[in-house]
Amino acid sequence: MTSSAAAPSFLPQHLHGNLLHQSPGWPRLLWFFWAWLGVQVASVSSSQQHVQPYSIKIPGDITLGGLFPVHARGPHGLPCGDLKKEKGIHRMEAMLYALDQINSDPDLLPNITLGARILDTCSRDTYALEQSLTFVQALIQKDTSDIRCSDGQPPIIRKPERVVGVIGASASSVSIMVANILRLFEIPQVSYASTAPELSDNNRYDFFSRVVPPDSYQAQAMLDIVKALGWNYVSTLASEGNYGESGVEAFMQISREAGGVCIAQSVKIPREPTAGEFDKIIKRLMETSNARGVIIFANEDDIKRVLEAAKRANLTGHFLFVGSDSWGAKSSPIAELEDVAEGAVTILPKRVSIDGFDQYFMTRSLENNRRNIWFAEFWEDDFRCKLTRPGIKLDPDKKRCTGEERIGRDSTYEQEGKVQFVIDAVYAVAHALHSMLQDLCPPNSGVCGSMDPVEGRALLDYIRAVNFNGSAGTGVLFNENGDAPGRYDIFQFQMTNHSQPGYRGIGQWTNNLRLNLEEMQWSGGEKSVPDSICSFPCNSGERKKMVKGVPCCWHCELCDGYQYQLDEFTCETCPSDMRPNLNRTACRPTPIIKLEWNSPWALVPASLSMLGILATSGVVITFIRFNNTPIVRASGRELSYVLLTGIFFIYLITFLMIAEPGAVACAFRRLLLGLGMAITYSAMLTKTNRIYRIFEQGKRAVTPPKFISPTSQLAITFILISVQILGVFVWFAVVPPHTIIDYEELRPPNPDFARGILKCDMSDLSIICCLSYSIVLMVTCTVYAVKSRGVPETFNEAKPIGFTMYTTCIIWLAFVPIFFGTAQSTEKLFIQTATLTVSMSLSAFVSLGMLYMPKVYVIIFHPEQNVQKRKKSFKAAAQATTRLSQKSLNEKQNGQMKIEPDRSQ
């Protein structure tokens, strides 16, 4: 069995040789396709040799093919349905009109008459494919060697006319189907209405051209309209088929590439919608109700049913439609639905009404238009009458056509929108043939041998090269893909009142948009453009948190705390010394505060300190005035003056703590904060230690202990004080005093209350460390006071010092939890400063009051008691101590702890 096969004899010459050359690898499937095609062509040819009820034949030197939807799609399997007056008859007559104009023009194709073979596609792609086989008959070789007439002679078969180019089709789906056949036979095709973007693929549809711009331009224009209206969230609605799906796909692709517009829903209307289908579509569109804008690529019937469904759902005025050229400026899709369609923006290839065609068409009659085989049917439909035909009885209920009716007078007439493009398509082929004629043939020679037959690919090149002013006065030309430039008029359906609705021109698009927003009017006469956005713009101080996969949708999140809005997507934290402004779009400096003198936190401590300074000054003055009196001398003048100096420094530190921080003020704070207490408690400790040592020594011997003289006491005191001073100067050397602005201390959750605090570089820990030595002295002094509590009060100041120390310890025990417990308070600095200064002042008051106020009182108010008494010797003191100790021992043995004072002295 051999794998070779002979190529069918009916193949065109340019394919016949190629396939024979490749015959060893010839696929059986392709062979069967050509066999089927041959059978179809033969059957079509055989039937049409007798009668061709669905074609118009206009004789001429060069024949053009024409494809027009004269009838609608037939129901229930029938190929054809009702007559289409505008899209069918108007467009077809436009081709006939163009042929008449060209044939009567002596300058265009001189000595050549253009003829035509015009077919009805019945708005069905498969039927159109069958009809278009008529165009390729002349290109198929028929083997008639086995056919003989009855007399044995070969038959005389009329050679069908050769179609050099095809005008059409209308629907993109029909053009796609036909283009696949015509390209095989290299027949150029020029469409007047097909706008599907896929027809721009020059690899698949290389012989296809069109005088209307593709939907990709239309989609770009519609996207520009959406952006001009400020919309970024829209839905798309498409009729199933090449036109609707390709248009929406082009819109979605361009919107993705351009950015800024997101698709909420992409809904497809089925070719054969079921009951309730459009209600479901409206319900689905409402799932994203913010997407009020609806981009619609749909046929007239689907547009009308969408509007009806929106009205049933009581959504009149909700949807904002942007319709493609299938909607254009037509009234049929919106009839009785004007309120729902109000505000719809539609687009239509730029066109004008051709006056010459109006004059031509309105003068057509049954007598002068016999070449149009469908004109009688049109006449009946247009005038709503019935023509009489031989053998057919007229229905008595039908009006009889008289033939005297006139288009535009006895019927409504408005030129169909694509008439201009039909004329331009015919003229494009005519100009291409004219250029070919000039290049290949002698002048005025008609069709010469070089153009007989017309080579399809050469004609295609001439078609792509044409550039002339069309019927509307605009240029007709093609790009490398056979597409015409995009030129659109933009309309809006407006209802100035309910009795006068209509389409109003609001702009145009020619590679860029010119839209007059002031002329636009929306539902209810509203002038402001309605919103069709997924998310409203965020307020100042809010960032966008994008919804995953939908770049036009976001949630607004407030930049909280100390954050400000860096850009529309980012919140950034302000630097530590700044806080966000009121609208959180930038940072502003944080106000700087300090403890003011008029603050209650300063007034109370300052008042106490001033009172203490006055009291201390009074004691010092009294002691100086009565310096040589017995009470002053008995109290230990030297240590008393030292102790009073310490108390004065304790009061003085309050004013330094309140004063505005500076290098000098901070240095004195460090120095005097612990120094006043160190001086005070060093003197007290020296006193209590002296008393304790004297009476302890008296228990063992009658000789006095060492270092109890005033000079020794002063020396011991200054040694203790020098430890504090040394520590402070070491601190000065390690960390020189300076000020800082603490922005963290007063940084509450609400940044409006944030403040920077100007203060000395002294932390809570450094303050405690500074006071720690004084606290050690205080505790030590308290221990000695406890040990000396049994000493007779007539001998010393042990008990007043003891009471002083007990009270002071209680004050400072209360100070610690208050000081550290307010660490998280928004007024920490003020509370801690007030607590520290008040605690120090109170401890000074306790020392001053218990140690010196009784003496001052006696000196001032009872001078008679300030007299010299018998001087006690150390021996007498020692004996008294021995007796006291012996008595205490006896009481302990008897279970008694009461101590009676010895008054024998």
Steps between C-alpha positions, in 0.01 A plus 500: 500500500653831393482816706484734206175658385408717210395853582139577407465647153282784625779665704608851401816508294722657767399229748489215249872499432600544863288214619617268222855578598417401857278205403702227678410663833151610406270468806185305433294743703597794282433291186149424623448872575579593144278220377214638712569850378490382139169329554356814666623724221366263237160487665488875543612551141249251366211660683601854418537433129122484483385750764671695776229631727742622763749698289511814291699496179625831359697442178835668455858470379619436856268342755495574870334275754266633765381348828211664683259387777191559291306265727522417866592158634222253430310325781480125559774400261390720212795685348333839465242697692346845476630771273745751653415833342783716634792263555408296195331700227654841580853360504451290189353794310801703614722258306281531193508878537879498528530283187278745308713793614825327407376382162383851418830658603720544190812551710470186709552171315445648153365258241434246773163411646481352845250222547388319813377172640315580823397227744278487806674363812174475697700612806633145539868414465450142375247609239728781391781249454285292266398811304857628470600185311343677203796738503757222454330310217707661229819410684423130518590281204230254406582170329238463222689241296247229581196716422349483147186631343248268336672549168837410650632854499656653813258725690515878477514617863467870570801617688392674821609857552827547687460698824816706561400631844220474753325786682388373839396350716309682771524283814850415621411132537393488134812684384721260692334196347512640144853633538630150567374390156587813302860503618548149358409635155678833557188713463530832685216585736403848621244519781280798576385398849705214651696634796619189689861551616607152393452597136807722545716185508677533168637148523156338510296756306757639262251574220255676730476881523232732637404863472371506859739508793537177702350462843846535650483869407144512621604330823778758542253781444258349754784460752594865450136596562493297821817668623377846403188441711720411797384137516734219594266210570268381224331182379489368146210344316539321167278310261635155430686503169800656336383859519399511866766272644784648294394854587490430872827308484662795324365739766624279783842454345548871436381586850747251649786643298408862571408444865268715705178313415389170647234260382247410768294251297537368148164358396418326172150491353431154352421476131169335587409645843252312714206650682616714791858512369511879490360529852786279616746721313369811677516321834860401433593855405354616831739273690750780445259789530779756520584419139217706355676544168421217254699461178266331256589330172168344402253483217185711496272225631727424794538868585124541510448195721773615741324834539167324553651279772650806674159666497333190644757498780410862580856610421414789272785748519739266677698364208708735287537337161785561258383342174698398194416581141236226494300733726626820340221754454221249433157549641377141466693353800367765738144536376269539803805460726629855478502550877726198551732601215525862614862604533632212284817597315529339158762496230469491125758513223509852370256522216285741307179458313568471126259737330557342159393163633187650655403646163579170330314276744193719538449488124514121485178335389377166380546614141853640514654256745433159349867402542441468875322167529405574864362846432142377460520335840642823643218696335236288667668525837571872480152604386315224689318386188486195276598469135283296265673207335368273224330193644505632858175623652532824699402489863197728537626623838824626344531837328593473134818666382437741215861557402443873533628508856821695559773439756521782751162634402276207577738332743755598758853518365832556678830411345664198666823575681733277299397625153802729491736208569343279233562773245856549625568125480388486135703810415807353675496200263426727205797726580722194540388368160556843352858510631560147368354603164735797478803285587423197281297619202535767232282810539133464413549138402251357743586163649823390336661158499708585808180539699318201358470337737559742788755347736358500851820562693600788275155652542533463876823701494327773301205501743730539799671793324189707424463843656210717386226718644195290566133582469507685835801709401734311733797299384460133412817302559620178658785404731718194461226280650231635268334709773360847449598780740280545804262792475197501729219730598389478861135541595299507821134415522341790686149585607467874534140416574300183465352604168824578316764237563784464256868438435727800538854524368738557791839434345714308259798269497776500239794328667427719802183598682328836488205487738281792604408415858296818536257376237436172679182435692413202716191343649256758626683783323796473739810677371765353729655176380382201709760278663597157376789415725584204719636699791470865580821700546649472844494800730814683596705288735362172366691252291365264237507131581448341161260213443696210360452458127288815459730803466209747500359380834645576837418544864593825671708455814572792732864575568465469877723587792803696391474403134447737212404434138824473301317420177163355407610147592740554794482626854833599654582567866607854579848554644518490877512880527193548281134410486248486212305811412123513535426340158797262532656600169831610652686524828529807716739574787387380839449793744763522771389560858657534841373543854366854517499711815128557474423128496338349811776240490747784554301738719443254785864383534628855452265629770612230744864570421456873543333440836782267594766750396331768711476264797861391461612858468308580815670219691843602372439864589376397846803280555736771386322759719516271802819327402651498850192405689494163677241340270689591185830393647348178636359406157850496350528825316745382240305192388172689528616761249618222269169318536301818436709564191405157374133569570531830312650317198213248515251784466710673236511193270125538440558820305778343298276204414228737377731742317541475121758234427838618382859389537552709816164414651560129429843517663356654819218243497752218505703671767228614739249217452690265724729753672236663719384164635859378529590806711189465716527130567879506534460751785218296656700178467802665664280618786330165558829316466662731759218446745500126442878476548496715814247288681637171372843606621349595836386144550857376483718781633502853634735629230329681211505353149710657230386757240215655695630855495326757274799507267503123468126500442535756219784302346296179504202683350703653217661166425154348461388793285809478280397151389185648343693788343765265361231279342334801337828626349577154365156510340587843354814356348337192353182666373515879483172661594282589206137526401297260285156506340322181592238419236422153631386590848192689388400306185141383562294305242341824384780696328316828556607477864861407425759733646875515517621563855801722552688365798842430640674181406402331825312175481293354781786265578756781516275692740473197728876446478557864587278461807623153592792625709268728695263207550789293639583783739131524593468127569826496700387799701168326565684192627704712743184680604337166582805391695505826693132505579558412870730792572345750743354792310661748740837399369469521124299540173482129430125470529412804286745376241343154524149640446636705212650196336193284551280763339748559220512129418122489482503797260757342271329161513190675370709685241629185326166352377370843401816584307523174312126437479453802280755385239221435246307817572469765230614752763782289633758782508275737689377239750846361568654845535225609738520174696879522536508865602205469741652189658830679549327808638293290741809318625665840547193626687512194725867557578451871552187460703610222734859612555485880501149631537477400870830678565393812311171495687682493838750761391232739377206439729662358815834670539494421873569140415800594285737512803820326593452169689755294688742361255502126475834333492565196294543308833154602616358400165675167521365434852150588386533268211622220730208541735257511207645184356487321837138603546405382155662165572302457820172586326572250228549235765165593655332499152467875492624720217392840631784749545459779755709809442773565749441841654776490755722704277 
